[in-house]
């Protein structure tokens, strides 16, 4: 495992993992959309670049089959994100997502407005994925071990938004619990993001 600032590598792994088998991505850029992969990559590139430029970290397996991108929670940031950087981020999404612009921007807005502000110290696990062909080859276990190591080293819990029931069950195996009354709903669909949390090491609950 190693940290990486190679956005191309990170986007490649995330695209391979999510583009063909994820309900949130299907809502974001429906199958059959011309140049669908191009627009999804544009969205990921904008988002990952923004996080890495603002205290985020990408951790990639040695064989480039798995990745975690996490960032400090709002209360854990050393420096607040300047408004002009937020505006540039949204403009980057708008410029790179073509017909998916509206939904891509709306997803980012939903993640922000529904972010729980009363959790114990934690990191936001924004993106985590393993290439489909590597899911039985230890990459997921390596990423899980790294998350546990980070949690113990930094003394932080973890928050994420699972994009499917299958993903939520995987996080539950790691010790995360669902929080909130309902999934975060995506407009004009039956799809929702499932908020999940694991407390800092030694904390109760």
Backbone as a printed PyTorch tensor [residue, N CA C, xyz], in Angstrom:
tensor([[[  0.8350,  -1.1950,   0.0000],
         [  0.0000,   0.0000,   0.0000],
         [  0.8720,   1.2470,   0.0000]],

        [[  0.4360,   2.2530,  -0.7130],
         [  1.1780,   3.5030,  -0.7240],
         [  0.2240,   4.6500,  -1.0230]],

        [[  0.5840,   5.8380,  -0.5330],
         [ -0.1760,   7.0170,  -0.9170],
         [  0.1990,   7.4040,  -2.3390]],

        [[ -0.7330,   8.0230,  -3.0300],
         [ -0.4900,   8.3670,  -4.4290],
         [ -1.0960,   9.7250,  -4.7380]],

        [[ -0.3930,  10.4730,  -5.5580],
         [ -0.9380,  11.7280,  -6.0870],
         [ -1.1860,  11.6020,  -7.5880]],

        [[ -1.1250,  10.3800,  -8.1010],
         [ -1.3470,  10.1370,  -9.5220],
         [ -2.8460,  10.0200,  -9.7700]],

        [[ -3.4650,  11.1090, -10.1500],
         [ -4.9180,  11.1390, -10.3320],
         [ -5.3460,  10.1730, -11.4270]],

        [[ -4.5320,  10.0100, -12.4690],
         [ -4.8840,   9.0830, -13.5420],
         [ -5.0470,   7.6610, -13.0150]],

        [[ -4.1290,   7.2170, -12.1810],
         [ -4.2110,   5.8710, -11.6130],
         [ -5.4700,   5.7290, -10.7630]],

        [[ -5.7240,   6.7060,  -9.9160],
         [ -6.8970,   6.6650,  -9.0410],
         [ -8.1790,   6.6180,  -9.8660]],

        [[ -8.2760,   7.4850, -10.8670],
         [ -9.4780,   7.5330, -11.7050],
         [ -9.6510,   6.2340, -12.4870]],

        [[ -8.5660,   5.6380, -12.9560],
         [ -8.6540,   4.3680, -13.6730],
         [ -9.2800,   3.2770, -12.7950]],

        [[ -8.8190,   3.1740, -11.5570],
         [ -9.3410,   2.1410, -10.6530],
         [-10.8160,   2.3980, -10.3520]],

        [[-11.1500,   3.6350, -10.0340],
         [-12.5320,   3.9750,  -9.6960],
         [-13.4660,   3.7480, -10.8780]],

        [[-13.0190,   4.0920, -12.0620],
         [-13.8500,   3.8990, -13.2500],
         [-14.1070,   2.4190, -13.4950]],

        [[-13.0630,   1.6160, -13.4040],
         [-13.2180,   0.1770, -13.6090],
         [-14.1660,  -0.4350, -12.5800]],

        [[-14.1290,   0.0720, -11.3540],
         [-14.9320,  -0.5030, -10.2820],
         [-16.3930,  -0.0800, -10.3260]],

        [[-16.6520,   1.1580, -10.7320],
         [-17.9920,   1.7090, -10.5680],
         [-18.8140,   1.8530, -11.8450]],

        [[-18.1820,   2.0150, -12.9800],
         [-18.9160,   2.4590, -14.1690],
         [-19.9970,   1.4690, -14.6060]],

        [[-19.7370,   0.1810, -14.5040],
         [-20.6760,  -0.8010, -15.0490],
         [-21.5550,  -1.4700, -14.0040]],

        [[-21.3660,  -1.1470, -12.7320],
         [-22.1060,  -1.9020, -11.7170],
         [-22.2910,  -1.1010, -10.4400]],

        [[-22.9450,   0.0480, -10.5460],
         [-23.1930,   0.8530,  -9.3520],
         [-24.4550,   1.6670,  -9.5640]],

        [[-25.4400,   1.5550,  -8.6760],
         [-26.7100,   2.2560,  -8.8840],
         [-26.5930,   3.7760,  -8.8510]],

        [[-25.6800,   4.3020,  -8.0360],
         [-25.5290,   5.7530,  -7.9870],
         [-24.9200,   6.2680,  -9.2920]],

        [[-23.9400,   5.5520,  -9.8250],
         [-23.3410,   5.9610, -11.0950],
         [-24.3560,   5.8300, -12.2270]],

        [[-25.2000,   4.7890, -12.1680],
         [-26.2500,   4.6450, -13.1800],
         [-27.2250,   5.8220, -13.1320]],

        [[-27.4870,   6.3220, -11.9320],
         [-28.3310,   7.5290, -11.8150],
         [-27.5710,   8.7540, -12.3160]],

        [[-26.3160,   8.8330, -11.9420],
         [-25.5080,  10.0060, -12.2640],
         [-25.3750,  10.1880, -13.7780]],

        [[-24.9950,   9.1190, -14.4560],
         [-24.8250,   9.1430, -15.9100],
         [-25.4470,   7.8490, -16.4380]],

        [[-26.7060,   7.8950, -16.8470],
         [-27.4220,   6.6610, -17.1970],
         [-26.7150,   5.8620, -18.2910]],

        [[-26.7580,   4.5250, -18.1850],
         [-26.2190,   3.6830, -19.2490],
         [-26.8310,   4.0740, -20.5980]],

        [[-26.0020,   4.0440, -21.6200],
         [-26.4600,   4.4530, -22.9350],
         [-26.1570,   5.8920, -23.2730]],

        [[-25.7570,   6.6800, -22.2660],
         [-25.3670,   8.0610, -22.5310],
         [-24.1330,   8.0720, -23.4310]],

        [[-24.1730,   8.7760, -24.5700],
         [-22.9730,   8.8510, -25.4220],
         [-21.7750,   9.3940, -24.6360]],

        [[-20.6240,   8.7850, -24.8160],
         [-19.3830,   9.1800, -24.1410],
         [-19.5140,   9.1220, -22.6170]],

        [[-20.2780,   8.1530, -22.1650],
         [-20.5420,   8.0210, -20.7290],
         [-19.2610,   7.9290, -19.9140]],

        [[-18.3280,   7.0840, -20.3500],
         [-17.0890,   6.9190, -19.5890],
         [-16.3090,   8.2270, -19.5290]],

        [[-16.2760,   8.9550, -20.6090],
         [-15.5530,  10.2390, -20.6270],
         [-16.1030,  11.1850, -19.5640]],

        [[-17.4210,  11.2750, -19.4640],
         [-18.0120,  12.2090, -18.5070],
         [-17.8350,  11.7180, -17.0750]],

        [[-17.8970,  10.4010, -16.8760],
         [-17.6720,   9.8800, -15.5340],
         [-16.2280,  10.1230, -15.0940]],

        [[-15.2950,   9.8910, -15.9920],
         [-13.9010,  10.1760, -15.6860],
         [-13.7030,  11.6650, -15.3880]],

        [[-14.3790,  12.5240, -16.1310],
         [-14.2640,  13.9560, -15.8830],
         [-14.7410,  14.3220, -14.4980]],

        [[-15.8410,  13.7170, -14.0790],
         [-16.3660,  13.9680, -12.7350],
         [-15.3830,  13.4810, -11.6700]],

        [[-14.9130,  12.2550, -11.8300],
         [-13.9650,  11.7080, -10.8550],
         [-12.6830,  12.5240, -10.7900]],

        [[-12.1880,  12.9120, -11.9490],
         [-10.9450,  13.6800, -11.9730],
         [-11.1010,  14.9920, -11.2060]],

        [[-12.2100,  15.6770, -11.4350],
         [-12.4410,  16.9390, -10.7340],
         [-12.5330,  16.7230,  -9.2270]],

        [[-13.2520,  15.6880,  -8.8250],
         [-13.4870,  15.4320,  -7.3990],
         [-12.2030,  14.9750,  -6.7030]],

        [[-11.5180,  14.0090,  -7.2910],
         [-10.2870,  13.5010,  -6.6720],
         [ -9.2290,  14.5990,  -6.5980]],

        [[ -9.0670,  15.3620,  -7.6650],
         [ -8.0860,  16.4530,  -7.6710],
         [ -8.3930,  17.4510,  -6.5670]],

        [[ -9.6600,  17.8040,  -6.4290],
         [-10.0600,  18.7490,  -5.3890],
         [ -9.7130,  18.2100,  -4.0010]],

        [[-10.0300,  16.9420,  -3.7530],
         [ -9.7370,  16.3820,  -2.4310],
         [ -8.2390,  16.3290,  -2.1600]],

        [[ -7.4620,  15.8830,  -3.1400],
         [ -6.0120,  15.7880,  -2.9210],
         [ -5.3760,  17.1600,  -2.7360]],

        [[ -5.9630,  18.1760,  -3.3280],
         [ -5.4570,  19.5410,  -3.1720],
         [ -5.8640,  20.1630,  -1.8440]],

        [[ -6.7600,  19.4970,  -1.1080],
         [ -7.2810,  20.0640,   0.1330],
         [ -7.2540,  19.0250,   1.2520]],

        [[ -6.0390,  18.5570,   1.5490],
         [ -5.7530,  17.6970,   2.7020],
         [ -6.2330,  16.2580,   2.5320]],

        [[ -6.7290,  15.8960,   1.3640],
         [ -7.1540,  14.5240,   1.1380],
         [ -5.9830,  13.6220,   0.8090]],

        [[ -6.2060,  12.3220,   0.9000],
         [ -5.1790,  11.3220,   0.6480],
         [ -5.7600,  10.1850,  -0.1790]],

        [[ -5.0280,   9.7470,  -1.1880],
         [ -5.3870,   8.5530,  -1.9490],
         [ -4.3950,   7.4570,  -1.5930]],

        [[ -4.9130,   6.3010,  -1.2380],
         [ -4.0890,   5.1420,  -0.9050],
         [ -4.3800,   4.0620,  -1.9310]],

        [[ -3.3440,   3.5960,  -2.6100],
         [ -3.4870,   2.6600,  -3.7200],
         [ -2.7220,   1.3840,  -3.4050]],

        [[ -3.3080,   0.2410,  -3.7520],
         [ -2.5820,  -1.0180,  -3.5870],
         [ -1.4020,  -1.0560,  -4.5510]],

        [[ -0.4100,  -1.8690,  -4.2200],
         [  0.8220,  -1.8930,  -5.0080],
         [  0.5730,  -2.2950,  -6.4580]],

        [[ -0.4300,  -3.1310,  -6.6950],
         [ -0.7110,  -3.5790,  -8.0560],
         [ -1.7700,  -2.7260,  -8.7580]],

        [[ -2.1460,  -1.6060,  -8.1440],
         [ -3.1190,  -0.6710,  -8.7270],
         [ -4.4830,  -1.3260,  -8.9770]],

        [[ -4.8930,  -2.1970,  -8.0620],
         [ -6.2120,  -2.8050,  -8.2000],
         [ -7.2230,  -2.2480,  -7.2050]],

        [[ -6.7720,  -1.5390,  -6.1900],
         [ -7.6870,  -0.9910,  -5.1950],
         [ -7.2530,   0.3910,  -4.7530]],

        [[ -8.2230,   1.1810,  -4.3140],
         [ -7.9260,   2.5530,  -3.8920],
         [ -8.9300,   3.0190,  -2.8440]],

        [[ -8.4390,   3.8320,  -1.9350],
         [ -9.2780,   4.5820,  -0.9990],
         [ -8.8960,   6.0450,  -1.1360]],

        [[ -9.8990,   6.9130,  -1.2300],
         [ -9.6560,   8.3580,  -1.1830],
         [-10.4030,   8.8830,   0.0350]],

        [[ -9.6690,   9.4440,   0.9770],
         [-10.3200,   9.9780,   2.1650],
         [ -9.8450,  11.4010,   2.4270]],

        [[-10.6300,  12.1170,   3.1710],
         [-10.3390,  13.5170,   3.4960],
         [-10.7550,  13.7810,   4.9350]],

        [[-10.1820,  14.8090,   5.5590],
         [-10.6170,  15.1390,   6.9130],
         [-12.0800,  15.5740,   6.9130]],

        [[-12.7690,  15.2790,   7.9970],
         [-14.1160,  15.8320,   8.1580],
         [-13.9950,  17.3540,   8.2860]],

        [[-15.0910,  18.0900,   8.0800],
         [-15.0070,  19.5600,   8.1900],
         [-14.3850,  20.0320,   9.5000]],

        [[-14.6950,  19.3610,  10.5980],
         [-14.1690,  19.8070,  11.8950],
         [-12.7090,  19.4290,  12.1010]],

        [[-12.1970,  18.5010,  11.2910],
         [-10.8190,  18.0440,  11.4510],
         [ -9.8430,  18.7260,  10.4960]],

        [[-10.3400,  19.5550,   9.6010],
         [ -9.4620,  20.2180,   8.6360],
         [ -8.5340,  21.2100,   9.3360]],

        [[ -7.2920,  21.2530,   8.8800],
         [ -6.3660,  22.2390,   9.4120],
         [ -6.7020,  23.6260,   8.9020]],

        [[ -7.1710,  23.6930,   7.6430],
         [ -7.5040,  24.9730,   7.0130],
         [ -8.8350,  24.8390,   6.2820]],

        [[ -9.7900,  25.7110,   6.5330],
         [-11.0530,  25.6460,   5.7910],
         [-10.8150,  25.8220,   4.2910]],

        [[-11.6460,  25.1880,   3.4890],
         [-11.5340,  25.3210,   2.0430],
         [-12.0240,  26.7120,   1.6340]],

        [[-11.1830,  27.5080,   0.9530],
         [-11.6090,  28.8540,   0.5430],
         [-12.7970,  28.7850,  -0.4060]],

        [[-13.7360,  29.7370,  -0.3080],
         [-14.9000,  29.7440,  -1.1950],
         [-14.5220,  29.7410,  -2.6680]],

        [[-13.4520,  30.4340,  -3.0170],
         [-13.0650,  30.4830,  -4.4270],
         [-12.6020,  29.1060,  -4.9290]],

        [[-12.0260,  28.2840,  -4.0260],
         [-11.6360,  26.9330,  -4.4170],
         [-12.8720,  26.0560,  -4.6170]],

        [[-13.8770,  26.2440,  -3.7750],
         [-15.1360,  25.5240,  -3.9530],
         [-15.7630,  25.8760,  -5.3020]],

        [[-15.7540,  27.1580,  -5.6190],
         [-16.3410,  27.6030,  -6.8850],
         [-15.5790,  27.0390,  -8.0720]],

        [[-14.2620,  27.0000,  -7.9770],
         [-13.4510,  26.4440,  -9.0590],
         [-13.7120,  24.9500,  -9.2250]],

        [[-13.9040,  24.2500,  -8.1160],
         [-14.2240,  22.8240,  -8.1510],
         [-15.5340,  22.5800,  -8.8880]],

        [[-16.5600,  23.3210,  -8.5380],
         [-17.8560,  23.1530,  -9.1900],
         [-17.7840,  23.5280, -10.6680]],

        [[-16.9990,  24.5430, -10.9770],
         [-16.8230,  24.9260, -12.3830],
         [-16.0970,  23.8360, -13.1540]],

        [[-15.1500,  23.1560, -12.5060],
         [-14.4290,  22.0620, -13.1370],
         [-15.3850,  20.9120, -13.4580]],

        [[-16.2600,  20.5940, -12.5200],
         [-17.2730,  19.5580, -12.7770],
         [-18.1550,  19.9600, -13.9500]],

        [[-18.6380,  21.1870, -13.9310],
         [-19.5300,  21.6510, -14.9920],
         [-18.8690,  21.5830, -16.3590]],

        [[-17.5800,  21.8480, -16.4020],
         [-16.8690,  21.8880, -17.6820],
         [-16.5200,  20.5060, -18.2170]],

        [[-16.6100,  19.4750, -17.3610],
         [-16.0950,  18.1630, -17.7740],
         [-17.1360,  17.0520, -17.7950]],

        [[-18.3960,  17.3690, -17.5180],
         [-19.3890,  16.3050, -17.3930],
         [-20.5160,  16.3800, -18.4150]],

        [[-20.4560,  17.3220, -19.3430],
         [-21.4020,  17.3730, -20.4470],
         [-22.8500,  17.2960, -19.9990]],

        [[-23.6320,  16.3520, -20.5480],
         [-25.0550,  16.2650, -20.2070],
         [-25.3130,  15.8020, -18.7780]],

        [[-24.2790,  15.3070, -18.1010],
         [-24.4370,  14.8600, -16.7190],
         [-24.1440,  15.9790, -15.7170]],

        [[-23.8690,  17.1770, -16.1970],
         [-23.4710,  18.2830, -15.3130],
         [-24.4500,  18.4900, -14.1650]],

        [[-25.7370,  18.5740, -14.4600],
         [-26.7190,  18.9020, -13.4300],
         [-26.7160,  17.8700, -12.3150]],

        [[-26.7040,  16.5870, -12.6830],
         [-26.7460,  15.5460, -11.6510],
         [-25.4250,  15.4410, -10.8990]],

        [[-24.3170,  15.6350, -11.5760],
         [-23.0230,  15.5980, -10.8900],
         [-22.9370,  16.7090,  -9.8470]],

        [[-23.3640,  17.8980, -10.2060],
         [-23.3550,  19.0080,  -9.2560],
         [-24.3430,  18.7500,  -8.1160]],

        [[-25.4750,  18.1560,  -8.4500],
         [-26.4790,  17.8840,  -7.4140],
         [-25.9780,  16.8380,  -6.4300]],

        [[-25.2370,  15.8480,  -6.9140],
         [-24.6820,  14.8360,  -6.0160],
         [-23.7290,  15.4720,  -5.0140]],

        [[-22.8510,  16.3340,  -5.4900],
         [-21.9220,  17.0160,  -4.5780],
         [-22.6940,  17.8490,  -3.5580]],

        [[-23.7480,  18.5090,  -3.9950],
         [-24.5750,  19.3090,  -3.0780],
         [-25.2310,  18.4220,  -2.0220]],

        [[-25.7410,  17.2610,  -2.4450],
         [-26.3670,  16.3460,  -1.4970],
         [-25.3700,  15.8520,  -0.4590]],

        [[-24.1690,  15.4940,  -0.9120],
         [-23.1520,  15.0190,   0.0240],
         [-22.8280,  16.0890,   1.0630]],

        [[-22.8110,  17.3370,   0.6350],
         [-22.4890,  18.4360,   1.5500],
         [-23.6420,  18.7310,   2.5080]],

        [[-24.8440,  18.8410,   1.9800],
         [-25.9750,  19.2340,   2.8300],
         [-26.3780,  18.1360,   3.8150]],

        [[-26.1290,  16.8820,   3.4650],
         [-26.5080,  15.7810,   4.3490],
         [-25.3480,  15.3130,   5.2210]],

        [[-24.2000,  15.9780,   5.1330],
         [-23.0560,  15.5400,   5.9280],
         [-23.3530,  15.7510,   7.4090]],

        [[-23.2520,  14.7270,   8.2360],
         [-23.5390,  14.8930,   9.6710],
         [-22.4720,  15.7480,  10.3480]],

        [[-22.9240,  16.7340,  11.0970],
         [-21.9960,  17.6870,  11.7220],
         [-21.7320,  17.3980,  13.1900]],

        [[-22.3200,  16.3270,  13.7300],
         [-22.2180,  16.0910,  15.1670],
         [-21.5280,  14.7730,  15.5060]],

        [[-20.7430,  14.2500,  14.5860],
         [-20.0490,  12.9890,  14.8360],
         [-18.7410,  13.2210,  15.5810]],

        [[-18.2480,  12.2130,  16.2860],
         [-16.9170,  12.3080,  16.9030],
         [-15.8490,  12.4850,  15.8200]],

        [[-14.6130,  12.8190,  16.2150],
         [-13.5430,  13.0270,  15.2270],
         [-13.4250,  11.8500,  14.2510]],

        [[-13.3480,  12.1920,  12.9790],
         [-13.3440,  11.1340,  11.9640],
         [-12.8120,  11.6520,  10.6420]],

        [[-12.5170,  10.7180,   9.7530],
         [-12.2150,  11.0360,   8.3740],
         [-13.3820,  10.6230,   7.4940]],

        [[-13.5210,  11.3130,   6.3800],
         [-14.5660,  10.9930,   5.4040],
         [-13.9670,  10.0730,   4.3380]],

        [[-14.4370,   8.8440,   4.2900],
         [-13.9930,   7.8990,   3.2620],
         [-14.8610,   8.1670,   2.0370]],

        [[-14.3950,   9.0660,   1.1900],
         [-15.2170,   9.5490,   0.0890],
         [-15.3840,   8.5120,  -1.0090]],

        [[-14.3120,   7.7960,  -1.3200],
         [-14.3340,   6.8150,  -2.4030],
         [-13.4730,   5.6220,  -2.0080]],

        [[-13.9810,   4.4250,  -2.2570],
         [-13.2140,   3.2100,  -2.0020],
         [-13.6510,   2.1720,  -3.0190]],

        [[-12.6900,   1.5370,  -3.6700],
         [-13.0550,   0.6150,  -4.7420],
         [-11.9430,  -0.3780,  -5.0260]],

        [[-12.3620,  -1.5220,  -5.5710],
         [-11.4430,  -2.5550,  -6.0510],
         [-11.8900,  -2.9430,  -7.4580]],

        [[-10.9310,  -3.0750,  -8.3500],
         [-11.2780,  -3.5090,  -9.7080],
         [-12.0290,  -4.8410,  -9.6550]],

        [[-13.0330,  -5.0260, -10.5110],
         [-13.8350,  -6.2670, -10.4550],
         [-13.0100,  -7.5340, -10.5480]],

        [[-11.9900,  -7.5440, -11.3890],
         [-11.2070,  -8.7590, -11.5850],
         [-10.3080,  -9.0740, -10.4000]],

        [[-10.1920,  -8.1370,  -9.4400],
         [ -9.2750,  -8.3310,  -8.3120],
         [-10.0000,  -8.4770,  -6.9830]],

        [[-11.3240,  -8.5520,  -6.9940],
         [-12.0580,  -8.5190,  -5.7350],
         [-11.8410,  -9.7560,  -4.8760]],

        [[-11.3540, -10.8420,  -5.4630],
         [-11.0590, -12.0060,  -4.6490],
         [ -9.5800, -12.2350,  -4.4330]],

        [[ -8.7650, -11.2380,  -4.7520],
         [ -7.3120, -11.4220,  -4.7300],
         [ -6.6090, -10.7220,  -3.5740]],

        [[ -7.3540, -10.3000,  -2.5790],
         [ -6.7330,  -9.7080,  -1.4030],
         [ -6.6900,  -8.1900,  -1.3910]],

        [[ -7.0770,  -7.5340,  -2.4930],
         [ -7.0200,  -6.0700,  -2.5230],
         [ -7.9640,  -5.4560,  -1.4990]],

        [[ -9.1630,  -6.0210,  -1.3930],
         [-10.1200,  -5.4740,  -0.4250],
         [ -9.6000,  -5.6370,   0.9960]],

        [[ -9.0050,  -6.7880,   1.2970],
         [ -8.4500,  -7.0030,   2.6340],
         [ -7.3100,  -6.0330,   2.9160]],

        [[ -6.4860,  -5.7710,   1.9010],
         [ -5.3760,  -4.8370,   2.0800],
         [ -5.8910,  -3.4310,   2.3800]],

        [[ -6.9390,  -3.0250,   1.6760],
         [ -7.5140,  -1.6990,   1.9170],
         [ -8.1450,  -1.6320,   3.3070]],

        [[ -8.8370,  -2.6820,   3.6920],
         [ -9.4410,  -2.7280,   5.0220],
         [ -8.3720,  -2.6250,   6.1030]],

        [[ -7.3010,  -3.3730,   5.9410],
         [ -6.2050,  -3.3200,   6.9160],
         [ -5.6210,  -1.9090,   7.0000]],

        [[ -5.5180,  -1.2360,   5.8650],
         [ -4.9580,   0.1140,   5.8610],
         [ -5.8900,   1.0940,   6.5590]],

        [[ -7.1880,   0.9280,   6.3650],
         [ -8.1450,   1.7960,   7.0620],
         [ -8.0510,   1.6050,   8.5700]],

        [[ -7.9340,   0.3690,   8.9930],
         [ -7.8050,   0.0920,  10.4270],
         [ -6.5190,   0.7170,  10.9650]],

        [[ -5.4250,   0.5760,  10.2180],
         [ -4.1550,   1.1600,  10.6520],
         [ -4.2560,   2.6770,  10.7740]],

        [[ -4.8740,   3.3120,   9.7650],
         [ -5.0440,   4.7610,   9.8070],
         [ -5.8930,   5.1780,  10.9990]],

        [[ -6.9690,   4.4540,  11.2310],
         [ -7.8470,   4.7790,  12.3450],
         [ -7.0960,   4.7250,  13.6650]],

        [[ -6.2920,   3.6870,  13.8640],
         [ -5.5430,   3.5600,  15.1010],
         [ -4.4550,   4.6130,  15.2160]],

        [[ -3.7710,   4.8900,  14.0890],
         [ -2.6720,   5.8560,  14.1050],
         [ -3.1710,   7.2710,  14.3510]],

        [[ -4.2590,   7.6460,  13.6950],
         [ -4.7570,   9.0150,  13.7640],
         [ -5.7910,   9.2110,  14.8680]],

        [[ -6.2860,   8.1330,  15.4320],
         [ -7.2920,   8.2490,  16.4680],
         [ -8.6180,   8.7660,  15.9440]],

        [[ -8.9430,   8.4080,  14.7080],
         [-10.1580,   8.9060,  14.0740],
         [-11.1270,   7.7770,  13.7650]],

        [[-12.4060,   8.1080,  13.7690],
         [-13.4090,   7.2080,  13.2510],
         [-13.5080,   7.3670,  11.7420]],

        [[-14.5320,   6.7720,  11.1540],
         [-14.7070,   6.8690,   9.7120],
         [-16.1660,   7.0260,   9.3340]],

        [[-16.4080,   7.8860,   8.3550],
         [-17.7660,   8.0940,   7.8380],
         [-17.7370,   7.8730,   6.3370]],

        [[-18.7650,   7.2270,   5.8200],
         [-18.8670,   7.0760,   4.3690],
         [-20.3290,   7.0580,   3.9610]],

        [[-20.5570,   7.1750,   2.6670],
         [-21.8940,   7.0430,   2.0980],
         [-21.8640,   5.8550,   1.1430]],

        [[-22.4020,   4.7110,   1.5760],
         [-22.4060,   3.5220,   0.7250],
         [-23.3410,   3.7550,  -0.4580]],

        [[-22.9020,   3.3150,  -1.6380],
         [-23.6760,   3.5800,  -2.8460],
         [-24.6320,   2.4550,  -3.2140]],

        [[-24.6500,   1.3900,  -2.4270],
         [-25.5560,   0.2790,  -2.7010],
         [-25.7140,  -0.5460,  -1.4340]],

        [[-26.7210,  -1.3920,  -1.4270],
         [-26.9200,  -2.2910,  -0.2880],
         [-25.7390,  -3.2470,  -0.1580]],

        [[-25.2270,  -3.7290,  -1.2660],
         [-24.0720,  -4.6230,  -1.2340],
         [-22.8710,  -3.9320,  -0.6020]],

        [[-22.6390,  -2.6800,  -0.9820],
         [-21.5270,  -1.9260,  -0.4090],
         [-21.7370,  -1.7030,   1.0830]],

        [[-22.9710,  -1.3870,   1.4750],
         [-23.2550,  -1.1710,   2.8970],
         [-22.9580,  -2.4280,   3.7180]],

        [[-23.2840,  -3.5890,   3.1660],
         [-23.0190,  -4.8400,   3.8820],
         [-21.5230,  -5.0850,   4.0400]],

        [[-20.7490,  -4.7010,   3.0270],
         [-19.2950,  -4.8340,   3.1320],
         [-18.7520,  -3.9300,   4.2380]],

        [[-19.2490,  -2.6870,   4.3050],
         [-18.8030,  -1.7730,   5.3500],
         [-19.2140,  -2.2910,   6.7360]],

        [[-20.3850,  -2.9170,   6.8040],
         [-20.8300,  -3.4570,   8.0920],
         [-19.8760,  -4.5490,   8.5870]],

        [[-19.3250,  -5.3080,   7.6710],
         [-18.3530,  -6.3320,   8.0680],
         [-17.1040,  -5.7110,   8.6740]],

        [[-16.8150,  -4.4830,   8.2880],
         [-15.6620,  -3.7640,   8.8330],
         [-15.9770,  -3.1680,  10.2010]],

        [[-17.2500,  -3.1330,  10.5670],
         [-17.6440,  -2.5900,  11.8570],
         [-18.4390,  -1.3100,  11.7840]],

        [[-18.6780,  -0.8200,  10.5810],
         [-19.4820,   0.3910,  10.4290],
         [-20.9600,   0.0910,  10.6960]],

        [[-21.6620,   1.1270,  11.1180],
         [-23.1140,   1.0090,  11.3390],
         [-23.8330,   2.0860,  10.5340]],

        [[-25.0160,   1.7640,  10.1130],
         [-25.8390,   2.7360,   9.3960],
         [-26.3080,   3.8040,  10.3760]],

        [[-26.2840,   5.0350,   9.9240],
         [-26.7430,   6.1370,  10.7700],
         [-27.8180,   6.9270,  10.0260]],

        [[-28.6050,   7.6800,  10.7740],
         [-29.7010,   8.4150,  10.1530],
         [-30.9060,   7.5110,   9.9690]],

        [[-32.0300,   8.1230,   9.7060],
         [-33.2800,   7.3660,   9.5900],
         [-33.4410,   6.6850,   8.2420]],

        [[-32.9410,   7.3290,   7.1790],
         [-33.1560,   6.8220,   5.8340],
         [-31.9340,   7.1130,   4.9740]],

        [[-31.8070,   6.4060,   3.8430],
         [-30.7730,   6.7780,   2.8740],
         [-30.9830,   8.1940,   2.3580]],

        [[-29.9150,   8.7820,   1.8500],
         [-29.9910,  10.0970,   1.2110],
         [-30.5720,   9.8840,  -0.1820]],

        [[-31.7880,  10.3900,  -0.4670],
         [-32.4460,  10.0580,  -1.7280],
         [-31.8710,  10.8340,  -2.9100]],

        [[-31.7850,  10.1600,  -4.0450],
         [-31.4060,  10.8140,  -5.2950],
         [-32.6760,  11.1090,  -6.0820]],

        [[-32.8230,  12.3230,  -6.5950],
         [-34.0690,  12.7250,  -7.2480],
         [-34.4460,  11.8210,  -8.4190]],

        [[-35.7440,  11.6750,  -8.6000],
         [-36.2930,  10.9540,  -9.7440],
         [-35.7740,   9.5190,  -9.8250]],

        [[-35.5870,   8.8940,  -8.6750],
         [-35.1020,   7.5150,  -8.6530],
         [-35.4700,   6.8820,  -7.3240]],

        [[-35.2580,   5.5860,  -7.2330],
         [-35.4200,   4.8700,  -5.9680],
         [-34.0710,   4.5910,  -5.3210]],

        [[-33.0390,   5.2390,  -5.8410],
         [-31.6660,   5.0310,  -5.3600],
         [-31.3610,   5.9960,  -4.2230]],

        [[-30.5870,   5.5430,  -3.2530],
         [-30.1630,   6.4150,  -2.1700],
         [-28.7790,   6.0550,  -1.6670]],

        [[-28.1010,   7.0360,  -1.1070],
         [-26.8070,   6.8210,  -0.4640],
         [-27.0460,   6.4640,   1.0030]],

        [[-26.3040,   5.4930,   1.5160],
         [-26.5060,   4.9920,   2.8680],
         [-25.4030,   5.5120,   3.7820]],

        [[-25.7090,   6.4810,   4.6700],
         [-24.6750,   7.0110,   5.5700],
         [-24.2570,   5.9510,   6.5950]],

        [[-22.9380,   5.8360,   6.8110],
         [-22.4160,   4.8390,   7.7300],
         [-21.2700,   5.4420,   8.5380]],

        [[-21.0870,   4.8980,   9.7530],
         [-20.0610,   5.4770,  10.6320],
         [-19.4920,   4.4110,  11.5450]],

        [[-18.1870,   4.5400,  11.8120],
         [-17.5310,   3.7560,  12.8590],
         [-16.8110,   4.7220,  13.7850]],

        [[-17.0080,   4.6270,  15.1010],
         [-16.4060,   5.5920,  16.0350],
         [-14.8880,   5.4700,  16.0760]],

        [[-14.2190,   6.4850,  16.6420],
         [-12.7660,   6.4110,  16.8370],
         [-12.4040,   5.2310,  17.7410]],

        [[-11.1870,   4.7510,  17.6330],
         [-10.7620,   3.6300,  18.4840],
         [-10.9860,   3.9320,  19.9610]],

        [[-11.6000,   3.0260,  20.6590],
         [-11.8250,   3.1860,  22.0800],
         [-13.0810,   3.9410,  22.4580]],

        [[-13.7350,   4.5730,  21.4650],
         [-14.9600,   5.3170,  21.7470],
         [-16.1320,   4.3570,  21.8730]],

        [[-17.1540,   4.7960,  22.5510],
         [-18.3610,   4.0010,  22.7290],
         [-19.3510,   4.3240,  21.6190]],

        [[-20.1380,   3.3410,  21.2350],
         [-21.2010,   3.5620,  20.2560],
         [-20.7790,   3.1520,  18.8870]]])
